[in-house]
Amino acid sequence: MSLLGIDVGTTGCKSGLFSQDGHLLASAYEEYDFSRPEPGWAQLDSVAVWEQVKRTIRAVAVNASTDPIQAVSVSSLGEAMVPVTQDRQILGPSILNFDLRGEEYLPGLSGIIEDERLYRINGNTLGNHYGLTKLKWIQHHQPELYERTWKFLLWGSFIPFMLGAEPAVDYSLANRTLLFDVDRCNWSDELLKLTGLDRAKLPNVVPAGTVIGQVSGQMAYELGLPANVAIVAGGHDQCLNAVGCGVIQPGRAMYGMGTYLCAVPVFTQRHEPAAMMRLGLNTEHHAAPGQYVNFIYNQGGSIVKWFRDTYAAIERREAQQSGRDIYADLIAEMPKGPSSILALPHWSTTGPPQFISNSSGVLVGLRFETTRGDILKGLIEGITFYLRECLETLPQVGIEVADYCAVGGGSKSDVWLQMTADILGRPFVRPTVNESGILGAAIIAGAGCGVFPSLEAGVEVMVKLDRTFEPDQKMHQIYAGRFEQYKQLWPLMKDYLQKLTA
């Protein structure tokens, strides 16, 4: 029997079929772009993405004739929701977390609930990148859609629902709405009452690994799946990335190198809200039982993708036609030592600790002799410096990270991983399967349907490591100087950039 993992992200979706000992039997990927129908908006075409997800499932299902699929689970982006009817009709697009819609509700919401109270309930502070303000915008600006919607489903609950499951969401994804009670492990009556949102329009909340249904006969026929495939609740993509590379215990962190550059340290107990808030650190459930995580991130992968599409559009098309990896070609152009370019990676709203929206990206050091490789390396250094600034604060609240496990598309590059190890001064381990979102979903599926006696047992069997990148201490010291220069950029540029974006 085999296990199916599905990963739905901001710019692409993937399905992967795994044997019960962790070998990838088949995978399929579809890339898509979000749309901006108006300035400041960003949304996914829910119908189109669902069709692309189905194509990836069909593409891998044909490889399961001799090894039938037993269970499926889904890893997905957070925050964004899809409005659906009870008979599984899609009613509209999915508003992404960096869409500006909903900002108008922040002043009113901050007046009715203090940040520390919100943090004690939800583990996050108020911001427009969560599902709450998007739901408020729909409620007020699209009241007919709000009323017609039976459930607003995060993508990790939407895909299972469309496959035939009951509408259910795990703790890690529910947390991204800002309406979830971390301690009670359910929707917060207090927050729902204060915000005026309808609990009935949200799915049930369950732990990751809960069986929530079976693939319907119609979907099984359409997708080429066997009958009675169990559907298991998955979770937030960063949490399942961590599961898929074995980061399920304290002292380690997953380092995702996809659309978002995201470090996810694991810890066992909640820390004092005031200290966590001061450092901009959230507290959320891991997909691993009894563990918590926080997310330290920026849109680093999107910045590198922007560089590719802006500076290498022709090469990208040529590489696609020949089957080459365009990113490997571009990284090969980077200089050996640190770049002469210093980058402030504020291409869109930043992550913790400040969640800055009124800024923009900055490149310092451009000269006539500057090459494309200099710029790319400066960008990669900048997005890594951004995370380092946050990661260095973790010991202040008792969170220690001994090493990182790197996953995602960027982790395929030895050069990029070594540079990251040099900047952060910690070892980086790369698993054999670097697209760990689909592997994490498959492990969750196996643990949920009884293939493995526990999540830990599934990780032990299915996660295999490739190699370790130790930091070069000489380069670490050189980067320490560049890091000090980087930390001066935002304070120096803040007033100008805020006026520029006003």
Rosetta blueprint (number, residue, H / E / L):
1 M L
2 S E
3 L E
4 L E
5 G E
6 I E
7 D E
8 V E
9 G L
10 T L
11 T L
12 G E
13 C E
14 K E
15 S E
16 G E
17 L E
18 F E
19 S E
20 Q L
21 D L
22 G L
23 H L
24 L E
25 L E
26 A E
27 S E
28 A E
29 Y E
30 E E
31 E E
32 Y L
33 D L
34 F L
35 S E
36 R L
37 P L
38 E L
39 P L
40 G L
41 W L
42 A L
43 Q E
44 L E
45 D L
46 S H
47 V H
48 A H
49 V H
50 W H
51 E H
52 Q H
53 V H
54 K H
55 R H
56 T H
57 I H
58 R H
59 A H
60 V H
61 A H
62 V H
63 N H
64 A H
65 S L
66 T L
67 D L
68 P L
69 I E
70 Q E
71 A E
72 V E
73 S E
74 V E
75 S E
76 S E
77 L L
78 G L
79 E L
80 A L
81 M E
82 V E
83 P E
84 V E
85 T L
86 Q L
87 D L
88 R L
89 Q L
90 I E
91 L L
92 G L
93 P L
94 S E
95 I E
96 L L
97 N L
98 F L
99 D L
100 L L
101 R L
102 G L
103 E H
104 E H
105 Y H
106 L H
107 P H
108 G H
109 L H
110 S H
111 G H
112 I H
113 I L
114 E L
115 D H
116 E H
117 R H
118 L H
119 Y H
120 R H
121 I H
122 N H
123 G L
124 N L
125 T L
126 L L
127 G L
128 N L
129 H L
130 Y L
131 G H
132 L H
133 T H
134 K H
135 L H
136 K H
137 W H
138 I H
139 Q H
140 H H
141 H H
142 Q L
143 P H
144 E H
145 L H
146 Y H
147 E H
148 R H
149 T L
150 W L
151 K E
152 F E
153 L E
154 L E
155 W H
156 G H
157 S H
158 F H
159 I H
160 P H
161 F H
162 M H
163 L H
164 G L
165 A L
166 E L
167 P L
168 A E
169 V E
170 D E
171 Y H
172 S H
173 L H
174 A H
175 N H
176 R H
177 T H
178 L L
179 L L
180 F E
181 D E
182 V L
183 D L
184 R L
185 C L
186 N E
187 W E
188 S L
189 D H
190 E H
191 L H
192 L H
193 K H
194 L H
195 T H
196 G L
197 L L
198 D L
199 R H
200 A H
201 K H
202 L L
203 P L
204 N E
205 V E
206 V E
207 P L
208 A L
209 G L
210 T L
211 V E
212 I E
213 G E
214 Q E
215 V L
216 S L
217 G H
218 Q H
219 M H
220 A H
221 Y H
222 E H
223 L H
224 G L
225 L L
226 P L
227 A L
228 N L
229 V L
230 A E
231 I E
232 V E
233 A E
234 G E
235 G E
236 H E
237 D H
238 Q H
239 C H
240 L H
241 N H
242 A H
243 V H
244 G H
245 C L
246 G L
247 V L
248 I L
249 Q L
250 P L
251 G L
252 R E
253 A E
254 M E
255 Y E
256 G E
257 M E
258 G L
259 T L
260 Y L
261 L E
262 C E
263 A E
264 V E
265 P E
266 V E
267 F E
268 T L
269 Q L
270 R L
271 H L
272 E L
273 P H
274 A H
275 A H
276 M H
277 M H
278 R H
279 L L
280 G L
281 L L
282 N L
283 T L
284 E E
285 H E
286 H L
287 A L
288 A L
289 P L
290 G L
291 Q L
292 Y E
293 V E
294 N L
295 F L
296 I E
297 Y E
298 N E
299 Q L
300 G H
301 G H
302 S H
303 I H
304 V H
305 K H
306 W H
307 F H
308 R H
309 D H
310 T H
311 Y H
312 A L
313 A H
314 I H
315 E H
316 R H
317 R H
318 E H
319 A H
320 Q H
321 Q H
322 S H
323 G L
324 R L
325 D L
326 I H
327 Y H
328 A H
329 D H
330 L H
331 I H
332 A L
333 E L
334 M L
335 P L
336 K L
337 G L
338 P L
339 S L
340 S L
341 I L
342 L E
343 A E
344 L E
345 P L
346 H L
347 W L
348 S L
349 T L
350 T L
351 G L
352 P L
353 P L
354 Q L
355 F L
356 I L
357 S L
358 N L
359 S L
360 S L
361 G L
362 V E
363 L E
364 V E
365 G L
366 L L
367 R L
368 F L
369 E L
370 T L
371 T L
372 R H
373 G H
374 D H
375 I H
376 L H
377 K H
378 G H
379 L H
380 I H
381 E H
382 G H
383 I H
384 T H
385 F H
386 Y H
387 L H
388 R H
389 E H
390 C H
391 L H
392 E L
393 T L
394 L H
395 P H
396 Q H
397 V H
398 G L
399 I L
400 E L
401 V L
402 A L
403 D E
404 Y E
405 C E
406 A E
407 V E
408 G L
409 G H
410 G H
411 S H
412 K H
413 S L
414 D H
415 V H
416 W H
417 L H
418 Q H
419 M H
420 T H
421 A H
422 D H
423 I H
424 L H
425 G L
426 R L
427 P L
428 F E
429 V E
430 R E
431 P E
432 T L
433 V L
434 N L
435 E L
436 S H
437 G H
438 I H
439 L H
440 G H
441 A H
442 A H
443 I H
444 I H
445 A H
446 G H
447 A H
448 G H
449 C H
450 G L
451 V L
452 F L
453 P L
454 S L
455 L H
456 E H
457 A H
458 G H
459 V H
460 E H
461 V H
462 M H
463 V L
464 K L
465 L E
466 D E
467 R E
468 T E
469 F E
470 E L
471 P L
472 D L
473 Q H
474 K H
475 M H
476 H H
477 Q H
478 I H
479 Y H
480 A H
481 G H
482 R H
483 F H
484 E H
485 Q H
486 Y H
487 K H
488 Q L
489 L H
490 W H
491 P H
492 L H
493 M H
494 K H
495 D H
496 Y H
497 L H
498 Q H
499 K H
500 L H
501 T L
502 A L
